[in-house]
Amino acid sequence: MNNTLANLKSSIEEIWISLLKQTPKILLAILIIALGVYLSKKIALLSKKAIERKMSDPIMLNFLSKGIKLISLSLFIIYALQIAGLKSIATGMLATAGASAVIIGFAFRDIGENFISGIILSFNRPFNVNETVSVGDIFGKVKNIEFRYTKLRTFDGRDVYIPNSDVIKKPVFNYTEDGFFRFDFIVGIAYEDNIEAAIALINKTLQDTPTVFEDNGHRNYTIADSLDVSTVNLKVHFWVETFEYGMEALSIKGQVVQNVKEALLANGFNLPANINELKIYGDNSTIPITLHQPK
């Protein structure tokens, strides 16, 4: 019994002495980690400024700065473990990093998939910040790409966070990549109106509207689209030059619609409303309709 107590006392004393010897190293390791957190932020900030002078891509800039921060902090942590006498742990961290990545990848498949998709989007993507896109059923302006998600802001003010794997898998429509967007709308004229004259007048109206864009690669035109109940429908196609799909582009469309309507009316074209057919069944010999003069 006495021998057991003596051995236990001796073991505790050895652990205590070892702990006292390691305490300065452990404190130094903690200090290095704290310093590493601070310096990694500074290194990332300085790197971001240096990269920014050579690159104007905000998404790639954000990705590289965060990557540099993560790598810097990891190096400080590994060095701190070695200082604390935990070299075997630091070596094990590096040795098992690959296997851990595989295990974590299976355990958190969705997170890993989104992370890898975020890396792919940062280097090879179908849009940039502030471009207007639709991903699936979501339509809005790109605000940022993070490691796991892409942030879009819809035109009614909602922020949508789309998993990067969905952005990779789903069709992406970019409305403002080259700064040009084509609008179209339908205008109906009466059957007795001259279609060619109406088309010529609409095309001239498009040419006279300064906010409408046209060159050899972007042609504005009007075609006879369909025959409706009471109208011959003309479809007007025109281009606008803008990276802002929202209010700016839509206000141009509104101005064009107004100009076309006023030009047609001023030149004697009719813009009839829909004609409704009234059928009376039975033996009625008169039409029960009363006409009222407008006040």
C-alpha positions as CSV (number, residue, x, y, z in Angstrom):
1,M,0.0,0.0,0.0
2,N,2.8,2.4,1.0
3,N,4.6,1.5,-2.2
4,T,1.5,2.3,-4.3
5,L,1.1,5.7,-2.7
6,A,4.7,6.4,-3.1
7,N,4.6,5.5,-6.8
8,L,1.5,7.7,-7.3
9,K,3.1,10.6,-5.5
10,S,6.2,10.2,-7.6
11,S,4.2,10.1,-10.8
12,I,2.3,13.3,-9.8
13,E,5.5,15.0,-9.0
14,E,7.0,14.1,-12.3
15,I,3.9,15.3,-14.2
16,W,3.9,18.6,-12.2
17,I,7.7,19.1,-12.8
18,S,7.2,18.3,-16.5
19,L,4.2,20.7,-16.6
20,L,6.3,23.5,-15.0
21,K,9.0,22.9,-17.5
22,Q,6.5,23.0,-20.4
23,T,4.5,26.0,-19.1
24,P,6.8,28.7,-20.7
25,K,6.6,26.9,-24.0
26,I,2.8,26.5,-23.8
27,L,2.5,30.2,-22.9
28,L,4.8,31.1,-25.8
29,A,2.7,28.8,-28.1
30,I,-0.5,30.6,-27.1
31,L,1.2,33.9,-27.7
32,I,2.3,32.8,-31.1
33,I,-1.2,31.7,-32.0
34,A,-2.7,35.0,-30.9
35,L,0.0,36.9,-32.8
36,G,-0.7,34.6,-35.8
37,V,-4.4,35.6,-35.8
38,Y,-3.4,39.3,-35.8
39,L,-0.6,38.9,-38.4
40,S,-2.6,36.7,-40.7
41,K,-5.3,39.4,-40.9
42,K,-2.6,42.0,-41.7
43,I,-0.9,39.8,-44.2
44,A,-4.2,39.2,-45.9
45,L,-4.9,42.9,-46.0
46,L,-1.5,43.8,-47.4
47,S,-1.8,41.0,-50.0
48,K,-5.2,42.2,-51.0
49,K,-3.9,45.7,-51.6
50,A,-0.9,44.4,-53.5
51,I,-3.1,42.1,-55.7
52,E,-5.6,44.9,-56.1
53,R,-3.0,47.0,-58.0
54,K,-2.7,44.3,-60.6
55,M,-6.2,42.9,-60.6
56,S,-9.6,44.6,-60.8
57,D,-11.6,41.5,-60.2
58,P,-13.3,41.8,-56.8
59,I,-14.4,38.1,-56.6
60,M,-10.9,36.7,-57.3
61,L,-9.4,39.4,-55.0
62,N,-11.7,38.2,-52.1
63,F,-10.9,34.6,-52.8
64,L,-7.1,35.0,-52.8
65,S,-7.0,37.3,-49.7
66,K,-9.1,34.8,-47.7
67,G,-6.9,31.9,-48.9
68,I,-3.7,33.7,-47.9
69,K,-5.2,34.4,-44.5
70,L,-6.1,30.8,-44.0
71,I,-2.7,29.5,-45.0
72,S,-0.9,32.1,-42.9
73,L,-2.9,31.2,-39.8
74,S,-2.3,27.4,-40.4
75,L,1.4,28.0,-40.5
76,F,1.4,29.9,-37.2
77,I,-0.6,27.2,-35.5
78,I,1.7,24.4,-36.7
79,Y,4.8,26.4,-35.6
80,A,3.1,27.1,-32.2
81,L,2.6,23.3,-31.7
82,Q,6.2,22.6,-32.4
83,I,7.3,25.3,-29.9
84,A,5.0,23.8,-27.2
85,G,6.7,20.4,-27.7
86,L,3.9,18.9,-29.6
87,K,5.9,18.4,-32.8
88,S,4.3,14.9,-33.2
89,I,0.8,16.5,-33.3
90,A,2.0,19.1,-35.9
91,T,3.5,16.4,-38.0
92,G,0.4,14.3,-37.6
93,M,-1.8,17.2,-38.7
94,L,0.1,17.4,-42.0
95,A,0.3,13.7,-42.4
96,T,-3.4,13.1,-41.9
97,A,-4.6,16.2,-43.8
98,G,-5.3,14.2,-46.9
99,A,-7.1,11.4,-45.2
100,S,-9.0,13.9,-43.1
101,A,-10.1,15.8,-46.2
102,V,-11.5,12.5,-47.6
103,I,-13.3,11.6,-44.4
104,I,-14.7,15.1,-44.0
105,G,-15.6,15.2,-47.6
106,F,-17.8,12.1,-47.1
107,A,-19.2,13.3,-43.8
108,F,-20.0,16.8,-45.1
109,R,-20.5,16.1,-48.8
110,D,-22.7,19.2,-49.4
111,I,-20.3,21.6,-47.6
112,G,-17.3,20.1,-49.5
113,E,-19.2,20.3,-52.8
114,N,-20.1,23.9,-52.3
115,F,-16.5,24.7,-51.2
116,I,-15.0,23.2,-54.3
117,S,-17.7,24.8,-56.5
118,G,-16.8,28.2,-54.9
119,I,-13.1,27.7,-55.9
120,I,-14.2,26.8,-59.5
121,L,-16.4,29.9,-59.7
122,S,-13.7,32.1,-58.4
123,F,-11.4,31.1,-61.3
124,N,-13.9,30.3,-64.0
125,R,-17.3,31.9,-63.6
126,P,-20.1,33.1,-65.8
127,F,-20.6,36.5,-64.1
128,N,-18.9,39.3,-62.1
129,V,-20.1,41.4,-59.2
130,N,-23.0,43.7,-60.0
131,E,-24.0,41.8,-63.1
132,T,-27.6,40.8,-63.5
133,V,-28.2,37.1,-63.8
134,S,-30.8,34.4,-63.2
135,V,-29.9,31.1,-61.6
136,G,-32.8,28.7,-61.9
137,D,-35.8,30.6,-60.8
138,I,-33.8,33.3,-59.0
139,F,-33.3,36.6,-60.8
140,G,-31.1,39.4,-59.4
141,K,-27.8,41.2,-59.2
142,V,-24.6,39.4,-58.1
143,K,-23.3,40.9,-54.9
144,N,-20.5,38.5,-53.8
145,I,-19.1,34.9,-54.2
146,E,-18.0,33.2,-50.9
147,F,-16.4,29.8,-50.5
148,R,-19.8,28.1,-49.9
149,Y,-22.5,30.4,-51.5
150,T,-23.1,33.1,-54.1
151,K,-25.1,36.1,-52.9
152,L,-27.7,37.6,-55.2
153,R,-29.9,40.6,-54.5
154,T,-33.3,40.5,-56.2
155,F,-34.9,43.7,-57.6
156,D,-37.4,43.7,-54.8
157,G,-34.6,44.0,-52.2
158,R,-34.2,40.4,-51.0
159,D,-30.8,38.9,-50.5
160,V,-30.6,35.3,-51.7
161,Y,-27.7,33.0,-50.8
162,I,-27.4,30.3,-53.5
163,P,-25.2,27.2,-52.8
164,N,-22.3,27.3,-55.2
165,S,-23.0,23.7,-56.3
166,D,-26.4,24.9,-57.6
167,V,-24.7,27.7,-59.6
168,I,-22.3,25.1,-61.1
169,K,-25.1,22.7,-62.0
170,K,-28.0,25.0,-63.1
171,P,-28.1,27.1,-66.3
172,V,-27.0,30.7,-65.6
173,F,-28.4,33.5,-67.7
174,N,-26.2,36.6,-67.7
175,Y,-28.2,39.7,-68.8
176,T,-25.5,42.3,-68.7
177,E,-22.1,40.6,-69.4
178,D,-21.3,42.7,-72.5
179,G,-23.3,45.8,-71.5
180,F,-26.1,45.2,-74.1
181,F,-29.7,44.0,-73.6
182,R,-32.5,43.6,-76.1
183,F,-36.1,44.4,-75.2
184,D,-39.2,43.7,-77.2
185,F,-42.9,44.5,-77.0
186,I,-46.1,44.1,-79.0
187,V,-48.2,46.9,-80.5
188,G,-51.4,46.3,-82.3
189,I,-52.7,48.3,-85.3
190,A,-56.1,48.1,-87.1
191,Y,-56.6,45.7,-90.0
192,E,-57.3,48.6,-92.4
193,D,-53.9,50.3,-91.5
194,N,-50.9,49.9,-93.8
195,I,-48.5,47.4,-92.1
196,E,-45.4,48.5,-94.0
197,A,-46.0,52.1,-93.3
198,A,-46.5,51.4,-89.6
199,I,-43.2,49.3,-89.5
200,A,-41.3,52.1,-91.2
201,L,-42.7,54.7,-88.7
202,I,-41.8,52.5,-85.7
203,N,-38.2,51.9,-87.0
204,K,-37.8,55.6,-87.5
205,T,-39.0,56.3,-84.0
206,L,-36.4,53.9,-82.7
207,Q,-33.7,55.7,-84.6
208,D,-34.8,59.0,-83.3
209,T,-34.8,57.8,-79.6
210,P,-31.3,58.7,-78.3
211,T,-31.2,56.0,-75.6
212,V,-31.8,53.2,-78.1
213,F,-28.5,51.6,-79.3
214,E,-27.8,50.2,-82.7
215,D,-24.7,49.0,-84.6
216,N,-23.8,46.2,-87.1
217,G,-24.0,43.6,-84.3
218,H,-27.1,45.0,-82.6
219,R,-29.9,45.7,-85.1
220,N,-33.3,47.1,-84.2
221,Y,-36.3,45.9,-86.2
222,T,-40.0,45.5,-86.2
223,I,-42.0,42.6,-87.7
224,A,-45.6,41.6,-88.2
225,D,-45.9,39.0,-85.5
226,S,-49.5,37.7,-85.4
227,L,-53.1,38.4,-86.4
228,D,-55.3,39.0,-83.3
229,V,-59.1,39.3,-83.1
230,S,-59.1,43.0,-83.7
231,T,-55.5,43.9,-84.4
232,V,-52.5,43.1,-86.5
233,N,-49.7,42.7,-83.9
234,L,-46.3,44.2,-84.6
235,K,-43.4,43.0,-82.5
236,V,-40.7,45.7,-81.8
237,H,-37.1,44.6,-81.0
238,F,-34.5,47.2,-79.8
239,W,-31.2,47.3,-78.0
240,V,-30.1,49.4,-75.0
241,E,-26.5,49.8,-73.9
242,T,-26.3,49.5,-70.1
243,F,-24.8,47.4,-67.4
244,E,-27.7,48.3,-65.2
245,Y,-30.6,46.0,-66.0
246,G,-33.0,47.5,-63.4
247,M,-34.6,51.0,-63.3
248,E,-32.3,52.5,-66.0
249,A,-33.0,49.9,-68.7
250,L,-36.7,49.6,-67.9
251,S,-37.1,53.4,-68.0
252,I,-35.6,53.3,-71.5
253,K,-38.1,50.6,-72.5
254,G,-41.0,52.7,-71.1
255,Q,-39.8,55.8,-73.1
256,V,-39.7,53.7,-76.3
257,V,-43.2,52.3,-75.8
258,Q,-44.5,55.9,-75.2
259,N,-42.7,57.3,-78.3
260,V,-44.0,54.5,-80.5
261,K,-47.6,54.9,-79.3
262,E,-47.5,58.7,-79.8
263,A,-45.9,58.4,-83.2
264,L,-48.6,56.0,-84.5
265,L,-51.5,58.0,-83.2
266,A,-50.0,61.3,-84.6
267,N,-49.8,59.7,-88.0
268,G,-53.3,58.4,-88.2
269,F,-52.8,54.8,-87.2
270,N,-55.5,53.2,-85.0
271,L,-54.7,51.2,-81.9
272,P,-58.0,49.4,-81.4
273,A,-59.0,47.7,-78.2
274,N,-60.2,44.1,-78.2
275,I,-63.6,43.5,-79.9
276,N,-66.1,41.5,-77.9
277,E,-68.7,39.5,-79.7
278,L,-72.2,39.6,-78.2
279,K,-74.5,36.6,-79.0
280,I,-78.2,36.7,-78.2
281,Y,-80.1,33.4,-78.1
282,G,-83.8,32.9,-78.3
283,D,-86.6,34.7,-80.2
284,N,-85.4,38.3,-79.4
285,S,-85.8,40.6,-82.4
286,T,-84.1,43.6,-80.8
287,I,-80.7,44.2,-79.2
288,P,-81.1,45.3,-75.5
289,I,-78.4,47.9,-75.6
290,T,-78.6,51.5,-74.2
291,L,-76.1,54.1,-75.3
292,H,-75.0,56.9,-73.0
293,Q,-73.2,60.1,-74.1
294,P,-70.0,60.6,-72.1
295,K,-70.1,63.6,-69.7
